Amino acid sequence: MRALELLNYLAAIDDDGELTELGSMMAEFPLDPQLAKMVIASCDCNCSNEILSIVSMLSGEYSSMYMLQLCMSGLTICASGSAAAICL
């Protein structure tokens, strides 16, 4: 149930549980839903290069090490229903 709530929050599925257009785009990426949404939303924010670098670090073998470094530097990665961003 929690997974469906997350997908609904990210607008990947609608309230009826049907896949949305955004959800179809997110499904094309071999990434966690939050990371896929960040990559897609980065186009609207003109920060694709930066987000791709961050996503590549977070989805690799040493992702926990990079997540720790981001947290220690005061950055958090936020993916909400409408956008994704790097928050200070």
C-alpha positions as CSV (number, residue, x, y, z in Angstrom):
1,M,0.0,0.0,0.0
2,R,2.8,2.4,0.8
3,A,4.3,2.0,-2.7
4,L,1.0,3.0,-4.3
5,E,0.8,6.1,-2.0
6,L,4.3,7.1,-3.1
7,L,3.4,6.7,-6.8
8,N,0.2,8.7,-6.3
9,Y,2.2,11.4,-4.5
10,L,4.6,11.6,-7.4
11,A,1.7,11.8,-9.8
12,A,2.8,8.6,-11.5
13,I,-0.6,7.1,-10.9
14,D,-4.0,8.8,-10.5
15,D,-6.5,8.3,-7.7
16,D,-8.0,5.3,-9.5
17,G,-4.6,3.6,-9.7
18,E,-4.2,4.1,-13.4
19,L,-0.8,5.0,-14.8
20,T,-0.5,8.7,-15.8
21,E,1.5,10.1,-18.8
22,L,4.2,11.2,-16.3
23,G,4.1,7.7,-14.8
24,S,4.7,6.2,-18.3
25,M,7.7,8.4,-18.7
26,M,9.0,7.5,-15.3
27,A,8.7,3.8,-16.0
28,E,11.1,4.2,-19.0
29,F,14.0,5.0,-16.5
30,P,15.7,2.1,-14.7
31,L,15.6,4.2,-11.5
32,D,13.7,4.5,-8.3
33,P,10.5,6.6,-8.9
34,Q,11.8,9.6,-7.0
35,L,15.0,9.7,-9.0
36,A,13.1,9.2,-12.3
37,K,10.8,12.1,-11.4
38,M,13.9,14.3,-10.6
39,V,15.4,13.6,-14.0
40,I,12.1,14.4,-15.8
41,A,11.5,17.6,-13.7
42,S,15.1,18.8,-14.2
43,C,14.2,19.7,-17.8
44,D,11.7,22.3,-16.6
45,C,14.2,23.7,-14.1
46,N,17.1,23.9,-16.6
47,C,19.4,21.8,-14.3
48,S,19.5,18.5,-16.2
49,N,23.3,18.2,-16.1
50,E,23.4,18.7,-12.3
51,I,20.5,16.4,-11.6
52,L,22.0,13.7,-13.9
53,S,25.3,13.9,-11.9
54,I,23.4,13.6,-8.6
55,V,21.2,10.8,-9.8
56,S,24.1,8.8,-11.2
57,M,25.8,9.0,-7.8
58,L,22.7,8.1,-5.9
59,S,21.8,5.1,-8.1
60,G,25.3,3.5,-8.2
61,E,27.1,1.0,-6.1
62,Y,28.3,3.6,-3.6
63,S,25.1,5.5,-3.4
64,S,24.9,5.4,0.5
65,M,28.3,7.1,0.6
66,Y,27.2,9.9,-1.6
67,M,23.9,10.3,0.2
68,L,25.8,10.7,3.5
69,Q,28.0,13.4,1.9
70,L,24.9,15.3,0.6
71,C,23.3,15.1,4.0
72,M,26.5,16.3,5.8
73,S,26.8,19.2,3.4
74,G,23.3,20.4,4.3
75,L,21.6,19.4,1.0
76,T,18.5,17.3,0.7
77,I,16.9,16.0,-2.4
78,C,13.2,16.7,-2.5
79,A,10.8,15.1,-5.0
80,S,7.2,16.2,-4.5
81,G,4.1,15.7,-6.6
82,S,4.8,18.7,-8.8
83,A,8.5,19.1,-9.0
84,A,11.9,17.8,-7.8
85,A,14.6,20.0,-6.5
86,I,17.8,20.2,-4.5
87,C,16.9,22.0,-1.3
88,L,19.2,23.8,1.1
